[in-house]
Amino acid sequence: QVHLVEPGGGLVQPGGSLRLSCAASGFPFSVYTMSWYRQAPGKERELVARVSTGENTNYEDSVKGRFTISRDNAKNTVYLQMNSLKPEDTAVYYCRAAGIEYWGQGTQVTVSS
């Protein structure tokens, strides 16, 4: 059974940093592209960053240069390092495995002074 658990959210001041992690189980993690999505209040869920099995990465324009996605196949975990956070980054963040229709509970990130 697929499980994705995303701890690591919280409240951070503008300009601060936060690292999210997503622990995966129930599928062969290393052969799946992994992504981070986010959903802000009143908005649709959007793709934030993606890391392929070959560790190629892609980012949504507004987070380029600030966010870094990475993966550790030995730990079945994908990370999202978020720096220079802005209030508009406030959202619930989710990880997802490409092609697997499963969403975890997500983790709330709030950027506010």
A tleap script that builds the chain and sets N, CA, C and O, in Angstrom:
source leaprc.protein.ff14SB
mol = sequence {
  NGLN VAL HIE LEU VAL GLU PRO GLY GLY GLY
  LEU VAL GLN PRO GLY GLY SER LEU ARG LEU
  SER CYS ALA ALA SER GLY PHE PRO PHE SER
  VAL TYR THR MET SER TRP TYR ARG GLN ALA
  PRO GLY LYS GLU ARG GLU LEU VAL ALA ARG
  VAL SER THR GLY GLU ASN THR ASN TYR GLU
  ASP SER VAL LYS GLY ARG PHE THR ILE SER
  ARG ASP ASN ALA LYS ASN THR VAL TYR LEU
  GLN MET ASN SER LEU LYS PRO GLU ASP THR
  ALA VAL TYR TYR CYS ARG ALA ALA GLY ILE
  GLU TYR TRP GLY GLN GLY THR GLN VAL THR
  VAL SER CSER
}
set mol.1.N position { 0.848 -1.186 0.000 }
set mol.1.CA position { 0.000 0.000 0.000 }
set mol.1.C position { 0.891 1.246 0.000 }
set mol.1.O position { 1.835 1.355 0.783 }
set mol.2.N position { 0.569 2.170 -0.888 }
set mol.2.CA position { 1.364 3.386 -1.020 }
set mol.2.C position { 1.140 4.302 0.180 }
set mol.2.O position { 0.011 4.522 0.618 }
set mol.3.N position { 2.235 4.820 0.689 }
set mol.3.CA position { 2.172 5.839 1.740 }
set mol.3.C position { 3.191 6.916 1.432 }
set mol.3.O position { 4.322 6.636 1.033 }
set mol.4.N position { 2.763 8.162 1.626 }
set mol.4.CA position { 3.649 9.318 1.527 }
set mol.4.C position { 3.395 10.171 2.755 }
set mol.4.O position { 2.277 10.636 2.978 }
set mol.5.N position { 4.429 10.375 3.545 }
set mol.5.CA position { 4.285 11.126 4.786 }
set mol.5.C position { 5.201 12.342 4.721 }
set mol.5.O position { 6.410 12.228 4.520 }
set mol.6.N position { 4.589 13.502 4.896 }
set mol.6.CA position { 5.312 14.764 4.720 }
set mol.6.C position { 5.367 15.588 6.004 }
set mol.6.O position { 4.563 16.503 6.180 }
set mol.7.N position { 6.289 15.283 6.891 }
set mol.7.CA position { 6.487 16.151 8.057 }
set mol.7.C position { 7.334 17.349 7.670 }
set mol.7.O position { 7.759 17.449 6.519 }
set mol.8.N position { 7.589 18.247 8.583 }
set mol.8.CA position { 8.585 19.281 8.341 }
set mol.8.C position { 8.067 20.667 8.086 }
set mol.8.O position { 8.863 21.596 7.950 }
set mol.9.N position { 6.759 20.849 8.015 }
set mol.9.CA position { 6.226 22.182 7.797 }
set mol.9.C position { 6.266 23.021 9.058 }
set mol.9.O position { 6.785 22.590 10.088 }
set mol.10.N position { 5.716 24.221 8.970 }
set mol.10.CA position { 5.667 25.073 10.136 }
set mol.10.C position { 5.532 26.526 9.768 }
set mol.10.O position { 5.248 26.883 8.625 }
set mol.11.N position { 5.744 27.361 10.776 }
set mol.11.CA position { 5.668 28.814 10.611 }
set mol.11.C position { 7.082 29.371 10.527 }
set mol.11.O position { 7.932 29.047 11.356 }
set mol.12.N position { 7.332 30.201 9.532 }
set mol.12.CA position { 8.648 30.791 9.343 }
set mol.12.C position { 8.483 32.237 8.913 }
set mol.12.O position { 7.513 32.584 8.240 }
set mol.13.N position { 9.421 33.070 9.297 }
set mol.13.CA position { 9.364 34.477 8.910 }
set mol.13.C position { 9.807 34.663 7.469 }
set mol.13.O position { 10.569 33.852 6.942 }
set mol.14.N position { 9.336 35.723 6.829 }
set mol.14.CA position { 9.810 36.013 5.463 }
set mol.14.C position { 11.329 36.099 5.431 }
set mol.14.O position { 11.960 36.689 6.309 }
set mol.15.N position { 11.901 35.489 4.387 }
set mol.15.CA position { 13.345 35.431 4.264 }
set mol.15.C position { 13.964 34.222 4.916 }
set mol.15.O position { 15.154 33.959 4.738 }
set mol.16.N position { 13.179 33.487 5.665 }
set mol.16.CA position { 13.679 32.311 6.363 }
set mol.16.C position { 13.752 31.079 5.485 }
set mol.16.O position { 13.452 31.117 4.292 }
set mol.17.N position { 14.162 29.977 6.113 }
set mol.17.CA position { 14.331 28.713 5.394 }
set mol.17.C position { 13.590 27.593 6.109 }
set mol.17.O position { 13.316 27.664 7.307 }
set mol.18.N position { 13.277 26.562 5.344 }
set mol.18.CA position { 12.602 25.388 5.874 }
set mol.18.C position { 12.953 24.222 4.969 }
set mol.18.O position { 13.087 24.398 3.758 }
set mol.19.N position { 13.103 23.038 5.538 }
set mol.19.CA position { 13.312 21.852 4.716 }
set mol.19.C position { 12.179 20.871 4.963 }
set mol.19.O position { 11.914 20.463 6.094 }
set mol.20.N position { 11.523 20.507 3.876 }
set mol.20.CA position { 10.472 19.499 3.933 }
set mol.20.C position { 11.045 18.146 3.537 }
set mol.20.O position { 11.963 18.058 2.722 }
set mol.21.N position { 10.491 17.107 4.121 }
set mol.21.CA position { 10.864 15.758 3.715 }
set mol.21.C position { 9.599 14.955 3.448 }
set mol.21.O position { 8.532 15.258 3.981 }
set mol.22.N position { 9.729 13.948 2.632 }
set mol.22.CA position { 8.608 13.070 2.292 }
set mol.22.C position { 9.113 11.639 2.309 }
set mol.22.O position { 9.933 11.251 1.477 }
set mol.23.N position { 8.626 10.868 3.245 }
set mol.23.CA position { 9.005 9.464 3.368 }
set mol.23.C position { 8.011 8.610 2.602 }
set mol.23.O position { 6.806 8.666 2.849 }
set mol.24.N position { 8.523 7.820 1.672 }
set mol.24.CA position { 7.674 7.009 0.804 }
set mol.24.C position { 7.789 5.531 1.142 }
set mol.24.O position { 8.836 5.057 1.586 }
set mol.25.N position { 6.698 4.814 0.925 }
set mol.25.CA position { 6.716 3.368 1.102 }
set mol.25.C position { 5.621 2.756 0.256 }
set mol.25.O position { 4.685 3.439 -0.160 }
set mol.26.N position { 5.745 1.445 0.002 }
set mol.26.CA position { 4.712 0.729 -0.727 }
set mol.26.C position { 4.897 0.688 -2.235 }
set mol.26.O position { 4.045 0.155 -2.946 }
set mol.27.N position { 5.988 1.237 -2.731 }
set mol.27.CA position { 6.277 1.193 -4.173 }
set mol.27.C position { 7.784 1.337 -4.347 }
set mol.27.O position { 8.467 1.803 -3.435 }
set mol.28.N position { 8.314 0.942 -5.510 }
set mol.28.CA position { 9.772 1.023 -5.725 }
set mol.28.C position { 10.219 2.455 -5.969 }
set mol.28.O position { 10.285 2.914 -7.110 }
set mol.29.N position { 10.517 3.138 -4.907 }
set mol.29.CA position { 10.782 4.575 -4.915 }
set mol.29.C position { 11.815 4.985 -5.978 }
set mol.29.O position { 11.619 5.977 -6.680 }
set mol.30.N position { 12.892 4.237 -6.095 }
set mol.30.CA position { 14.017 4.674 -6.924 }
set mol.30.C position { 13.679 4.762 -8.408 }
set mol.30.O position { 14.402 5.420 -9.156 }
set mol.31.N position { 12.604 4.122 -8.854 }
set mol.31.CA position { 12.287 4.124 -10.287 }
set mol.31.C position { 11.180 5.117 -10.636 }
set mol.31.O position { 10.682 5.141 -11.761 }
set mol.32.N position { 10.810 5.926 -9.663 }
set mol.32.CA position { 9.753 6.916 -9.894 }
set mol.32.C position { 10.285 8.349 -9.816 }
set mol.32.O position { 11.051 8.693 -8.916 }
set mol.33.N position { 9.861 9.179 -10.779 }
set mol.33.CA position { 10.034 10.616 -10.644 }
set mol.33.C position { 9.181 11.095 -9.475 }
set mol.33.O position { 8.020 10.711 -9.335 }
set mol.34.N position { 9.773 11.933 -8.649 }
set mol.34.CA position { 9.068 12.452 -7.473 }
set mol.34.C position { 8.888 13.963 -7.596 }
set mol.34.O position { 9.741 14.667 -8.137 }
set mol.35.N position { 7.772 14.435 -7.086 }
set mol.35.CA position { 7.450 15.858 -7.212 }
set mol.35.C position { 6.921 16.417 -5.899 }
set mol.35.O position { 6.411 15.693 -5.044 }
set mol.36.N position { 7.059 17.716 -5.773 }
set mol.36.CA position { 6.410 18.478 -4.698 }
set mol.36.C position { 5.370 19.390 -5.346 }
set mol.36.O position { 5.643 20.059 -6.343 }
set mol.37.N position { 4.187 19.401 -4.764 }
set mol.37.CA position { 3.115 20.291 -5.165 }
set mol.37.C position { 2.753 21.165 -3.961 }
set mol.37.O position { 3.148 20.887 -2.829 }
set mol.38.N position { 1.999 22.218 -4.234 }
set mol.38.CA position { 1.458 23.017 -3.141 }
set mol.38.C position { 0.082 23.558 -3.530 }
set mol.38.O position { -0.247 23.733 -4.703 }
set mol.39.N position { -0.697 23.811 -2.485 }
set mol.39.CA position { -2.024 24.385 -2.694 }
set mol.39.C position { -2.245 25.481 -1.665 }
set mol.39.O position { -2.301 25.230 -0.461 }
set mol.40.N position { -2.368 26.694 -2.167 }
set mol.40.CA position { -2.634 27.847 -1.305 }
set mol.40.C position { -4.146 28.006 -1.144 }
set mol.40.O position { -4.905 27.517 -1.980 }
set mol.41.N position { -4.589 28.670 -0.103 }
set mol.41.CA position { -6.029 28.862 0.113 }
set mol.41.C position { -6.688 29.519 -1.093 }
set mol.41.O position { -6.228 30.553 -1.578 }
set mol.42.N position { -7.766 28.912 -1.569 }
set mol.42.CA position { -8.512 29.470 -2.675 }
set mol.42.C position { -7.875 29.278 -4.036 }
set mol.42.O position { -8.376 29.797 -5.034 }
set mol.43.N position { -6.780 28.542 -4.091 }
set mol.43.CA position { -6.093 28.329 -5.373 }
set mol.43.C position { -6.014 26.841 -5.697 }
set mol.43.O position { -6.186 25.990 -4.825 }
set mol.44.N position { -5.752 26.548 -6.962 }
set mol.44.CA position { -5.588 25.167 -7.372 }
set mol.44.C position { -4.199 24.657 -6.964 }
set mol.44.O position { -3.258 25.429 -6.776 }
set mol.45.N position { -4.112 23.338 -6.837 }
set mol.45.CA position { -2.834 22.723 -6.533 }
set mol.45.C position { -1.886 22.928 -7.721 }
set mol.45.O position { -2.295 22.788 -8.874 }
set mol.46.N position { -0.633 23.256 -7.442 }
set mol.46.CA position { 0.329 23.503 -8.512 }
set mol.46.C position { 1.622 22.736 -8.259 }
set mol.46.O position { 2.010 22.479 -7.120 }
set mol.47.N position { 2.272 22.382 -9.368 }
set mol.47.CA position { 3.557 21.707 -9.290 }
set mol.47.C position { 4.636 22.714 -8.906 }
set mol.47.O position { 4.727 23.790 -9.498 }
set mol.48.N position { 5.442 22.367 -7.923 }
set mol.48.CA position { 6.509 23.243 -7.458 }
set mol.48.C position { 7.872 22.791 -7.986 }
set mol.48.O position { 8.656 23.599 -8.485 }
set mol.49.N position { 8.140 21.501 -7.868 }
set mol.49.CA position { 9.453 20.992 -8.275 }
set mol.49.C position { 9.352 19.496 -8.546 }
set mol.49.O position { 8.492 18.801 -8.003 }
set mol.50.N position { 10.255 19.020 -9.402 }
set mol.50.CA position { 10.251 17.612 -9.796 }
set mol.50.C position { 11.689 17.117 -9.873 }
set mol.50.O position { 12.578 17.845 -10.315 }
set mol.51.N position { 11.916 15.879 -9.443 }
set mol.51.CA position { 13.242 15.269 -9.588 }
set mol.51.C position { 13.059 13.896 -10.220 }
set mol.51.O position { 12.287 13.071 -9.733 }
set mol.52.N position { 13.779 13.667 -11.309 }
set mol.52.CA position { 13.646 12.405 -12.039 }
set mol.52.C position { 14.475 11.317 -11.372 }
set mol.52.O position { 15.189 11.559 -10.399 }
set mol.53.N position { 14.361 10.116 -11.920 }
set mol.53.CA position { 15.155 9.000 -11.407 }
set mol.53.C position { 16.644 9.262 -11.621 }
set mol.53.O position { 17.476 8.784 -10.850 }
set mol.54.N position { 16.978 10.014 -12.659 }
set mol.54.CA position { 18.360 10.379 -12.924 }
set mol.54.C position { 18.785 11.666 -12.238 }
set mol.54.O position { 19.857 12.208 -12.507 }
set mol.55.N position { 17.914 12.152 -11.334 }
set mol.55.CA position { 18.153 13.359 -10.531 }
set mol.55.C position { 18.192 14.639 -11.358 }
set mol.55.O position { 18.796 15.628 -10.943 }
set mol.56.N position { 17.551 14.626 -12.528 }
set mol.56.CA position { 17.298 15.877 -13.235 }
set mol.56.C position { 16.163 16.589 -12.524 }
set mol.56.O position { 15.209 15.957 -12.072 }
set mol.57.N position { 16.269 17.916 -12.426 }
set mol.57.CA position { 15.283 18.682 -11.663 }
set mol.57.C position { 14.608 19.748 -12.524 }
set mol.57.O position { 15.195 20.270 -13.473 }
set mol.58.N position { 13.367 20.055 -12.170 }
set mol.58.CA position { 12.616 21.136 -12.796 }
set mol.58.C position { 11.894 21.906 -11.705 }
set mol.58.O position { 11.500 21.338 -10.687 }
set mol.59.N position { 11.722 23.216 -11.926 }
set mol.59.CA position { 11.097 24.066 -10.912 }
set mol.59.C position { 10.069 24.998 -11.538 }
set mol.59.O position { 10.211 25.433 -12.680 }
set mol.60.N position { 9.042 25.288 -10.771 }
set mol.60.CA position { 8.089 26.330 -11.137 }
set mol.60.C position { 8.832 27.662 -11.096 }
set mol.60.O position { 9.708 27.853 -10.252 }
set mol.61.N position { 8.497 28.580 -11.991 }
set mol.61.CA position { 9.287 29.804 -12.155 }
set mol.61.C position { 9.453 30.594 -10.863 }
set mol.61.O position { 10.528 31.131 -10.599 }
set mol.62.N position { 8.399 30.669 -10.057 }
set mol.62.CA position { 8.462 31.544 -8.882 }
set mol.62.C position { 9.391 31.018 -7.792 }
set mol.62.O position { 9.729 31.760 -6.870 }
set mol.63.N position { 9.808 29.766 -7.875 }
set mol.63.CA position { 10.679 29.216 -6.835 }
set mol.63.C position { 12.096 28.958 -7.329 }
set mol.63.O position { 12.963 28.566 -6.549 }
set mol.64.N position { 12.335 29.172 -8.608 }
set mol.64.CA position { 13.681 28.949 -9.148 }
set mol.64.C position { 14.711 29.811 -8.417 }
set mol.64.O position { 14.501 31.003 -8.193 }
set mol.65.N position { 15.820 29.181 -8.054 }
set mol.65.CA position { 16.866 29.895 -7.335 }
set mol.65.C position { 16.644 29.967 -5.834 }
set mol.65.O position { 17.543 30.367 -5.096 }
set mol.66.N position { 15.451 29.584 -5.370 }
set mol.66.CA position { 15.151 29.622 -3.928 }
set mol.66.C position { 14.928 28.223 -3.358 }
set mol.66.O position { 15.315 27.947 -2.223 }
set mol.67.N position { 14.310 27.347 -4.135 }
set mol.67.CA position { 13.987 26.000 -3.680 }
set mol.67.C position { 14.901 24.989 -4.358 }
set mol.67.O position { 15.312 25.172 -5.503 }
set mol.68.N position { 15.210 23.923 -3.634 }
set mol.68.CA position { 15.999 22.828 -4.175 }
set mol.68.C position { 15.352 21.498 -3.811 }
set mol.68.O position { 15.126 21.202 -2.637 }
set mol.69.N position { 15.058 20.706 -4.829 }
set mol.69.CA position { 14.502 19.370 -4.601 }
set mol.69.C position { 15.634 18.357 -4.706 }
set mol.69.O position { 16.525 18.493 -5.544 }
set mol.70.N position { 15.592 17.347 -3.855 }
set mol.70.CA position { 16.601 16.289 -3.906 }
set mol.70.C position { 15.968 14.988 -3.425 }
set mol.70.O position { 14.884 14.990 -2.842 }
set mol.71.N position { 16.655 13.883 -3.675 }
set mol.71.CA position { 16.131 12.588 -3.261 }
set mol.71.C position { 17.248 11.725 -2.701 }
set mol.71.O position { 18.412 11.861 -3.077 }
set mol.72.N position { 16.868 10.835 -1.794 }
set mol.72.CA position { 17.784 9.849 -1.233 }
set mol.72.C position { 17.121 8.499 -1.413 }
set mol.72.O position { 16.242 8.123 -0.638 }
set mol.73.N position { 17.539 7.770 -2.431 }
set mol.73.CA position { 16.898 6.498 -2.734 }
set mol.73.C position { 17.132 5.450 -1.641 }
set mol.73.O position { 16.314 4.550 -1.455 }
set mol.74.N position { 18.239 5.569 -0.929 }
set mol.74.CA position { 18.521 4.619 0.152 }
set mol.74.C position { 17.524 4.774 1.294 }
set mol.74.O position { 17.250 3.822 2.025 }
set mol.75.N position { 16.982 5.986 1.441 }
set mol.75.CA position { 16.022 6.265 2.517 }
set mol.75.C position { 14.591 6.394 2.007 }
set mol.75.O position { 13.679 6.679 2.783 }
set mol.76.N position { 14.389 6.185 0.707 }
set mol.76.CA position { 13.043 6.358 0.120 }
set mol.76.C position { 12.447 7.709 0.507 }
set mol.76.O position { 11.284 7.796 0.903 }
set mol.77.N position { 13.241 8.739 0.390 }
set mol.77.CA position { 12.823 10.063 0.842 }
set mol.77.C position { 13.163 11.121 -0.202 }
set mol.77.O position { 14.222 11.089 -0.829 }
set mol.78.N position { 12.242 12.051 -0.367 }
set mol.78.CA position { 12.478 13.211 -1.219 }
set mol.78.C position { 12.394 14.452 -0.345 }
set mol.78.O position { 11.585 14.515 0.581 }
set mol.79.N position { 13.230 15.436 -0.642 }
set mol.79.CA position { 13.338 16.634 0.168 }
set mol.79.C position { 13.015 17.875 -0.656 }
set mol.79.O position { 13.118 17.870 -1.883 }
set mol.80.N position { 12.624 18.934 0.041 }
set mol.80.CA position { 12.471 20.239 -0.584 }
set mol.80.C position { 13.078 21.268 0.363 }
set mol.80.O position { 12.507 21.592 1.405 }
set mol.81.N position { 14.245 21.773 -0.020 }
set mol.81.CA position { 14.879 22.836 0.738 }
set mol.81.C position { 14.346 24.160 0.223 }
set mol.81.O position { 14.460 24.466 -0.964 }
set mol.82.N position { 13.761 24.946 1.122 }
set mol.82.CA position { 13.129 26.208 0.737 }
set mol.82.C position { 13.861 27.348 1.434 }
set mol.82.O position { 13.883 27.427 2.662 }
set mol.83.N position { 14.452 28.218 0.648 }
set mol.83.CA position { 15.170 29.382 1.176 }
set mol.83.C position { 14.502 30.668 0.720 }
set mol.83.O position { 13.685 30.662 -0.202 }
set mol.84.N position { 14.850 31.759 1.364 }
set mol.84.CA position { 14.304 33.081 1.003 }
set mol.84.C position { 12.789 33.024 0.867 }
set mol.84.O position { 12.223 33.509 -0.113 }
set mol.85.N position { 12.150 32.435 1.847 }
set mol.85.CA position { 10.703 32.232 1.779 }
set mol.85.C position { 9.942 33.542 1.777 }
set mol.85.O position { 10.337 34.514 2.421 }
set mol.86.N position { 8.835 33.547 1.035 }
set mol.86.CA position { 7.987 34.716 0.888 }
set mol.86.C position { 6.584 34.378 1.389 }
set mol.86.O position { 6.212 33.205 1.424 }
set mol.87.N position { 5.807 35.379 1.773 }
set mol.87.CA position { 4.429 35.102 2.207 }
set mol.87.C position { 3.617 34.339 1.159 }
set mol.87.O position { 2.747 33.539 1.504 }
set mol.88.N position { 3.899 34.584 -0.106 }
set mol.88.CA position { 3.157 33.884 -1.168 }
set mol.88.C position { 3.526 32.416 -1.295 }
set mol.88.O position { 2.896 31.687 -2.062 }
set mol.89.N position { 4.535 31.969 -0.556 }
set mol.89.CA position { 4.854 30.540 -0.509 }
set mol.89.C position { 3.962 29.799 0.494 }
set mol.89.O position { 4.017 28.572 0.582 }
set mol.90.N position { 3.161 30.518 1.231 }
set mol.90.CA position { 2.255 29.891 2.191 }
set mol.90.C position { 1.278 28.969 1.481 }
set mol.90.O position { 0.559 29.382 0.571 }
set mol.91.N position { 1.264 27.715 1.910 }
set mol.91.CA position { 0.421 26.716 1.258 }
set mol.91.C position { 0.567 25.393 2.008 }
set mol.91.O position { 1.413 25.246 2.890 }
set mol.92.N position { -0.276 24.444 1.636 }
set mol.92.CA position { -0.069 23.057 2.050 }
set mol.92.C position { 0.780 22.396 0.966 }
set mol.92.O position { 0.458 22.465 -0.220 }
set mol.93.N position { 1.853 21.764 1.385 }
set mol.93.CA position { 2.792 21.136 0.457 }
set mol.93.C position { 2.618 19.621 0.478 }
set mol.93.O position { 2.491 19.005 1.536 }
set mol.94.N position { 2.615 19.039 -0.720 }
set mol.94.CA position { 2.412 17.602 -0.891 }
set mol.94.C position { 3.525 17.031 -1.763 }
set mol.94.O position { 4.025 17.705 -2.664 }
set mol.95.N position { 3.907 15.795 -1.490 }
set mol.95.CA position { 4.776 15.109 -2.442 }
set mol.95.C position { 3.947 14.080 -3.201 }
set mol.95.O position { 2.876 13.671 -2.751 }
set mol.96.N position { 4.450 13.675 -4.342 }
set mol.96.CA position { 3.726 12.721 -5.175 }
set mol.96.C position { 4.705 11.971 -6.050 }
set mol.96.O position { 5.715 12.514 -6.497 }
set mol.97.N position { 4.385 10.713 -6.285 }
set mol.97.CA position { 5.145 9.896 -7.231 }
set mol.97.C position { 4.441 9.935 -8.571 }
set mol.97.O position { 3.236 9.693 -8.647 }
set mol.98.N position { 5.171 10.236 -9.625 }
set mol.98.CA position { 4.583 10.345 -10.955 }
set mol.98.C position { 3.881 9.045 -11.353 }
set mol.98.O position { 4.457 7.961 -11.262 }
set mol.99.N position { 2.633 9.172 -11.795 }
set mol.99.CA position { 1.900 8.014 -12.271 }
set mol.99.C position { 1.164 7.246 -11.193 }
set mol.99.O position { 0.423 6.310 -11.494 }
set mol.100.N position { 1.357 7.627 -9.940 }
set mol.100.CA position { 0.632 6.982 -8.840 }
set mol.100.C position { -0.393 7.971 -8.305 }
set mol.100.O position { -0.037 9.046 -7.822 }
set mol.101.N position { -1.652 7.607 -8.393 }
set mol.101.CA position { -2.723 8.503 -7.989 }
set mol.101.C position { -2.920 8.388 -6.478 }
set mol.101.O position { -3.841 7.721 -6.008 }
set mol.102.N position { -2.066 9.030 -5.749 }
set mol.102.CA position { -2.129 9.010 -4.286 }
set mol.102.C position { -1.580 10.323 -3.763 }
set mol.102.O position { -0.514 10.776 -4.180 }
set mol.103.N position { -2.314 10.922 -2.854 }
set mol.103.CA position { -1.855 12.132 -2.177 }
set mol.103.C position { -1.799 11.870 -0.687 }
set mol.103.O position { -2.731 11.313 -0.108 }
set mol.104.N position { -0.698 12.276 -0.067 }
set mol.104.CA position { -0.609 12.202 1.383 }
set mol.104.C position { -1.410 13.338 2.010 }
set mol.104.O position { -2.147 14.043 1.321 }
set mol.105.N position { -1.261 13.508 3.318 }
set mol.105.CA position { -2.004 14.556 4.017 }
set mol.105.C position { -1.414 15.935 3.795 }
set mol.105.O position { -2.085 16.944 4.013 }
set mol.106.N position { -0.171 15.985 3.365 }
set mol.106.CA position { 0.467 17.272 3.153 }
set mol.106.C position { 0.962 17.885 4.448 }
set mol.106.O position { 0.681 17.395 5.541 }
set mol.107.N position { 1.706 18.971 4.295 }
set mol.107.CA position { 2.220 19.675 5.460 }
set mol.107.C position { 2.056 21.175 5.238 }
set mol.107.O position { 2.341 21.690 4.157 }
set mol.108.N position { 1.597 21.862 6.271 }
set mol.108.CA position { 1.321 23.294 6.162 }
set mol.108.C position { 2.607 24.091 6.322 }
set mol.108.O position { 3.363 23.896 7.274 }
set mol.109.N position { 2.838 24.985 5.379 }
set mol.109.CA position { 3.939 25.949 5.469 }
set mol.109.C position { 3.323 27.346 5.496 }
set mol.109.O position { 2.592 27.736 4.586 }
set mol.110.N position { 3.630 28.083 6.545 }
set mol.110.CA position { 3.111 29.438 6.680 }
set mol.110.C position { 4.289 30.400 6.803 }
set mol.110.O position { 5.136 30.259 7.685 }
set mol.111.N position { 4.323 31.375 5.906 }
set mol.111.CA position { 5.391 32.376 5.909 }
set mol.111.C position { 4.767 33.706 6.331 }
set mol.111.O position { 3.993 34.313 5.591 }
set mol.112.N position { 5.119 34.131 7.516 }
set mol.112.CA position { 4.487 35.331 8.068 }
set mol.112.C position { 5.360 35.909 9.160 }
set mol.112.O position { 6.070 35.187 9.861 }
set mol.113.N position { 5.297 37.217 9.293 }
set mol.113.CA position { 6.006 37.884 10.383 }
set mol.113.C position { 5.080 38.075 11.581 }
set mol.113.O position { 5.496 38.621 12.602 }
savepdb mol mol.pdb
quit
